Amino acid sequence: MIAVLLATVAVGALSAVSPVTPIEPYLIALTATTSHQPVALGVAAALGQTAAKLAMFLASRGVIRSPWLRRWLDKRTAPKAAATASAVAADGTTAADPTAADGRSRAGWFRRIGPAIGDRLPQGLRSRLSGWAGWVAREHRRLYEPAFVVPTLFASSVIGVPPLLVTTVVAGGTRMPASVFTVVCFVGRSIRFVALAMVPSWFTG
């Protein structure tokens, strides 16, 4: 049983970085063809995946400086993560600096559009546009607050929406402690994998 659990941990870690080795079919097939405990297998798979996702989380934060892992993350998350980051940084800030003053956000945004259209707009409309830009910037920065990131990470861990890989990289750009990320990811993945491992028993009674 120990060897099977260790193998499940390894497959779980591998599946976190390789889309061609998904853990879900492995768990279902294993519990359908053996008498191993589905709860233990699900937790083992969650442990392996959480370990791999934690490495990605730390790499996206810069704690782990692995060129290979950095390139791997950039290749798979660049399109989605870049779109999110550009939206959050629309006021001139970055994901690592989500607490920039609203005044600076509005001023930076208006300075960029000013040369193009600002001088041609009435003063009242210009003020409204500036206020709207500040509101948008504040709402985008909320995406990087723990009150939003934690439940999003949990949902991503359990149901896979949004994709956990992208959520991991985004979470790495926030102030979320690594311990919180580990606990939330592990609990969510455990729920998901234990439920999947128990699927065969639903049909066999």
Secondary structure, DSSP 8 states (H G I E B T S, - for coil): -HHHHHHHHHHHHHHHH-TTS-HHHHHHHHHHHS---HHHHHHHHHHHHHHHHHHHHHHHHTSS--HHHHHHHHHHHHHHHHHHHHHHGGGS--TT-TT--HHHHHHHHHHHHTTTTGGGS-HHHHHHHHHHHHHHHHHHHHTTSHHHHHHHHHHHHHH--S-HHHHHHHHHTSS--HHHHHHHHHHHHHHHHHHHHTHHHHHH-
